[in-house]
Structures are given as C-alpha cells and as structure tokens.
Amino acid sequence: MTAILGISAFYHDSAAALVVDGEIVAAAQEERFTRKKHDYNFPTRAVDYCLEEAGLTPADLDLVGFYDKPFLKFERLLETYLAYAPVGLRSFFMAMPLWFRQKLHLPREMSRALGKQYKNRFVFTEHHESHAASAFFPSPFEEAAILTLDGVGEWATASYGVGRGNRIELTHELHFPHSLGLLYSAFTYFTGFRVNSGEYKLMGLAPYGEPTYVDLIYDKLLDVKEDGSFRMDMSYFNYGQGLTMTSAKMDQLFGRPPRRPEADLTQQDMDIAASIQVVTEEIMLRCARHVQQETGMNRLVLAGGVALNCVGNGRILREGPFEEIWIQPAAGDAGGALGVALFIWHQLLEKPRSVESLDSQRGSLLGPRFGDAEVRQFFDTQGAPYHHFTTDNELCDYVSGLLANEKVVGWMQDRMEFGPRALGSRSILGDARSRQMQSVMNLKIKFRESFRPFAPSVLQEHVDEYFEMRPQEPSPYMLLVAPVQESKRLPLNGEDQTHQGIDKLKVIRSEVPAITHVDYSARVQTVDSQRHVRYHKLIKQFADKTGCAAIINTSFNVRGEPIVCTPEDAYRCFMATNMDVLVVENCVLLKDEQPDAEEHQVEEYLDQFALD
C-alpha cells in the first residue's frame, strides 16, 4: 500500500487530500472544520480527517506533497518589490514576517503538524503543475489538452499542455503580473466585493448591466493577442506592490473610487461587471481555441481559480473547438492538494492510470459523513423533535412533498463535497417553479444580496428539456452555465422589457423562474443515479408530483460562513435562519415543531455575526 498526502496552505483555502494506491480516498478544505471562511492556515484538521477516513497515522504515509514551490514564489515577491522600490515598502514589511516565520520553513511546519511522526521526504510541485494534475488525472479522458488559469502561482498565471495516460506536460506559460485571475479580482475589488471570495458575486452581477466599458478596457488596460495571451498596463493596478488591487489611475478612468463594501450598487457597477465578464470570456475562448490548434486534442481539462467562471466555461463548451471538457470541481487552490498527490502517484512514481467513464473524482463527495445513529444521538441531546424514516422511498416521498409546497429544505446527506459548490450533500433546496423563491431564499435564508442567482439541480435524463445542452450531457459539478430552453421561456410584455438593473429581478422569465437568471441563463448541475443515489430519488419523486425535474440547489450556509460540515453545523444554521425543514440523513426536523424556533430578521443576523 502506498499512501500519499497532498497539502495546500498559507495562501487561500487550505486543504488536504489523500490518495492510496492511486485511489482518491478523502479530501477537504480546512474552513469546513474551523468554520473560518477561506481559512489559509495549515490544514491540521483536514489532514486529521483524511488520515482518519483511511485508518492511517502520519507514520503510515509514504510521501507528503505540497502544491507549490515556496522559494520560487518568494523569489517572485522579492523581484517584484525590488522593481517597484521604494514604493510598496509597507506591503513588503507586512508580508515578510509570515514568510520568515512559516512559508520558508514548510518541511519543518509540515513535520510539526504531522506530530513529527512522518519520517519520509516532502515533495514540492509547481503551482500550475498541481492545477494541471488535478484537472487531468481524475478526468474521464485518456488524453486531453490542459489549460490552467488563475491569479498567480510562483511566476505563472496561466499554462497549457497535454495529458496522456499517466503523464502531463505543460509547454507554455503566461507570467506575473499579467494575469486573468488578478485582472478579474481587481474589478472584484473595484466594484466593492472581497478579493478571493467575491469574484462569483461579480459574475452574478454582470447580467444586470450592459458591457459599455469593453472598448475602454481593451484600449487602456489590456493588449490581448489572438492566442489569448495579453499584457496589462500596470499603472492602473496596485497589486504588485501595494495593499489595494487598483490604483488612483483606475479611479480617474472610471470617474470614481472603488465602491465601498455594502454601499448601494449603481448601474455603473453593473455595467463594469458586465464589461469585465465579456472581456474574461473572450480571453478564455481565445485561449481554448489556441490550445486546441497547438495540441490537436478534441478534449480539454481545466483548473485554476478562473475555471470557476462557469459562464466562460459554458461558452468554451458551446462555442469552442472541443467536443468535451472536464473541469476540476475544486478548481482553486484547494484542488492543488489533490493535484500534488496525484502528480506524485502517476508522474513521479510512474504508476499506471485507469480511466473511469464518469471520472475518478467520486462525485467530489470526499469529505466526512455521519451515521444515522450518530445523527439521532445529536438531535436527542439537543431536545430537537424529528421524524425518522427507515427507507429512501419514504424519506424522499415526504421531503419532495414539502418542496412541492414551497418549503425551504436544508439537506445534508452522505459525504461532504470537496470544492466550493454544494452538490446535493450539503445543500439548501427549494421549488424552482416558485416566483418568490429567489428573493425569499436570498434575504430570509442566506442573508445575502437579492441579485444573487440560484442554480438548478436537474435530472440528467431531462437536462436538454430545460437547458440548451445535449441529451444526457453531464454537468455534475455545477461548473457550466447554459441558456434556458426557448420552450421553457415566457413572453415578456412591454413593461417587462423596460426594467433596468436590479429591477430586472421583478420579471418572471420562465416556467422555472427561481433558477432563471435575468439573461435567461442558469448554472446547471445534472444529477445522475450513480453519483447521488438519494438526491436523484428525491428529485425524481418531486418530478412525479409536480411534472418538474429541476429544483433549486444552493450551498448549505449563510453569508460569511463556510458550507456546513457536521450535524451540529446544520442544526445551528437551521435554527438561526428562516429555513422550514432540516433533513440530516434519515431525520427530518420541521421548524414549527422546534421548541426554540423564532422568526429571524436579516439585520439580526448581520449584527450577530458582524458581517460586512
């Protein structure tokens, strides 16, 4: 037996992943255990979970890998600070203590975190190698082109190459400071959202605006080549040397400073979001076309934080030259932990790779699970009344009836998802046919901005009935956006067509309005009976009752908190929000039967958790 532990830490979304004899056994982000969103500290608890899941100790590990090369990254930081000196001195002095204390001493830090029981060597791969490995090795392809796009690793901000069998080879890179990920993050910052966590808000805001600044961005900020490579005018940006993402020159360009967090969104914010989204999609498409031309491959795998831009992914699939694409579900830094473990197994140890028809990611259900007895014991200790079901059919029949009556359901089943998306194991569910559900769930359950769209979970066998996708086309990881089918859209009257900005939310656009975005798109998750047995059964029974094979699926958390991990997390979230129903394994809790249940206001929640 060969056990390999992969680790990502100290930058964003620390995680651990365990591969045993080539099989992905466990993977999880540290934030789920510590309850600190995007926890970047060493993933001690995630490591403990992975080892426990496999019944191993640190002494049993054969190799431990880290997902990038800290000395190369440190070299890039020093060269960047020297290039801008004396500007950036404050940023330099803020960054250096952590480097000298931890990041330059990773073998020592990892050995200490493993209780000094691990005696073998540590392996360091380059950042984009880890991304590439995470994209190709679990994919269902024997060979494929590889494209990685993110903020920055050591020097690389993008790369491409080829994967064949049990090997990957990256042949081309784009280097810092020219970065699609950092460009998008700069506009995330400029529109008032938090960098490294608010990018998906910017993507969700884009359809409310008009891309009026596209030409300005191309004229002033970017020189984009036909192959998707580009150079940025760094005088508009400050991330190389400062503590902000953009400079005063960007303020002058747009005639205003960055939006203050929580300030009202303006039409200009929406237009800026729409514009940078168009530019990002165009660069992604150019990259994909160039990679296909250079490699001759008809399949593509993607990873890196930009690969979470599911609108761009959808355009690559529909308009790009590839027959099929596969995207790593944990495409950001967390997925690097899995990538380095798989890279060691296949590339360094030269172990063969067997390709699985779905993929070898196991539905990305790689986190902790909780048994029925454990769940019941927890609710009993809380004095929480619950209904217990002994069969899947009975449970799904009961819960699907609640969904059909527009109840909001917290749904916790099986193993926790690895990656940023809830995929039907740690999800909040609702009726996609409801005209009020988007606003209700955003404001009364998630306590977040009303403009944020919800994604559908749809039975894979019905996906082409609802969305412009091929029959049975898989999108199990919610990383593709597709248009809603014309047959499901509703005609708009004259008044509907006059709405601008956030007022577009008032318009009912389809037969499934709660998951139809204002541009008639949806971020699609297909559900099949192999990856999600009980979840598929639930949606099937909902379809039998209502004639609708799609429901709302959003992550089981509230704004400012990570996705729930344990029954305790789920119960706390259930009681702190206006959720109607909680389902944990075979137990169903109804809010109106809970002795301590109360109605919650958005303001109360924001005060309680001091959210910005």
C-alpha positions, 0 to 999 in steps of 0.5 A: 500500500502506498499512501500519499498526502497532498497539502495546500496552505498559507495562501487561500483555502487550505486543504488536504487530500489523500490518495492510496494506491492511486485511489482518491480516498478523502479530501477537504478544505480546512474552513469546513472544520474551523468554520473560518471562511477561506481559512489559509492556515495549515490544514491540521484538521483536514489532514486529521480527517483524511488520515482518519477516513483511511485508518492511517497515522502520519507514520503510515504515509509514504510521501507528503506533497505540497502544491507549490514551490515556496522559494520560487514564489518568494523569489517572485515577491522579492523581484517584484518589490525590488522593481517597484522600490521604494514604493510598496515598502509597507506591503513588503514589511507586512508580508515578510514576517509570515514568510520568515516565520512559516512559508520558508520553513514548510518541511519543518511546519509540515513535520510539526503538524504531522506530530513529527511522526512522518519520517519520509521526504516532502515533495514540492510541485509547481503551482500550475503543475498541481492545477494541471494534475488535478484537472487531468488525472481524475478526468474521464479522458485518456488524453486531453489538452490542459489549460490552467488559469488563475491569479498567480502561482510562483511566476505563472498565471496561466499554462497549457499542455497535454495529458496522456495516460499517466503523464502531463506536460505543460509547454507554455506559460503566461507570467506575473503580473499579467494575469486573468485571475488578478485582472478579474479580482481587481474589478472584484475589488473595484466594484466593492466585493472581497478579493478571493471570495467575491469574484462569483458575486461579480459574475452574478452581477454582470447580467444586470448591466450592459458591457459599455466599458469593453472598448475602454478596457481593451484600449487602456488596460489590456493588449490581448493577442489572438492566442489569448495571451495579453499584457496589462498596463500596470499603472492602473493596478496596485497589486504588485506592490501595494495593499489595494488591487487598483490604483488612483489611475483606475479611479480617474478612468472610471470617474470614481473610487472603488465602491465601498463594501455594502454601499448601494450598487449603481448601474455603473457597477453593473455595467463594469461587471458586465464589461469585465465578464465579456472581456474574461470570456473572450480571453478564455475562448481565445485561449481554448481555441489556441490550445486546441490548434497547438495540441490537436486534442478534441478534449480539454481539462481545466483548473485554476481559480478562473475555471470557476467562471462557469459562464466562460466555461459554458461558452468554451463548451458551446462555442469552442473547438472541443467536443468535451471538457472536464473541469476540476470541481475544486478548481482553486487552490484547494484542488492543488492538494489533490493535484500534488498527490496525484502528480506524485502517484502517476508522474513521479512514481510512474504508476499506471492510470485507469480511466473511469467513464464518469471520472475518478473524482467520486462525485467530489463527495470526499469529505466526512459523513455521519451515521444515522445513529450518530445523527439521532444521538445529536438531535436527542441531546439537543431536545430537537423533535424529528421524524425518522424514516427507515427507507429512501422511498419514504424519506424522499416521498415526504421531503419532495412533498414539502418542496412541492409546497414551497418549503425551504429544505436544508439537506445534508446527506452522505459525504461532504463535497470537496470544492466550493459548490454544494452538490446535493450533500450539503445543500439548501433546496427549494421549488424552482417553479416558485416566483418568490423563491429567489428573493425569499431564499436570498434575504430570509435564508442566506442573508445575502444580496437579492441579485444573487442567482440560484442554480438548478439541480436537474435530472440528467435524463431531462437536462436538454428539456430545460437547458440548451445542452445535449441529451444526457450531457453531464454537468455534475459539478455545477461548473457550466452555465447554459441558456434556458430552453426557448420552450421553457421561456415566457413572453415578456410584455412591454413593461417587462422589457423596460426594467433596468438593473436590479429591477430586472429581478421583478420579471418572471422569465420562465416556467422555472423562474427561481433558477432563471437568471435575468439573461435567461441563463442558469448554472446547471448541475445534472444529477445522475443515479450513480453519483447521488443515489438519494438526491436523484430519488428525491428529485425524481419523486418531486418530478412525479408530483409536480411534472418538474425535474429541476429544483433549486440547489444552493450551498448549505450556509449563510453569508460569511460562513463556510458550507456546513460540515457536521450535524451540529453545523446544520442544526445551528444554521437551521435554527438561526435562519428562516429555513422550514425543514432540516433533513440530516440523513434519515431525520427530518426536523420541521421548524414549527415543531422546534421548541426554540424556533423564532422568526429571524430578521436579516439585520439580526443576523448581520449584527450577530455575526458582524458581517460586512 
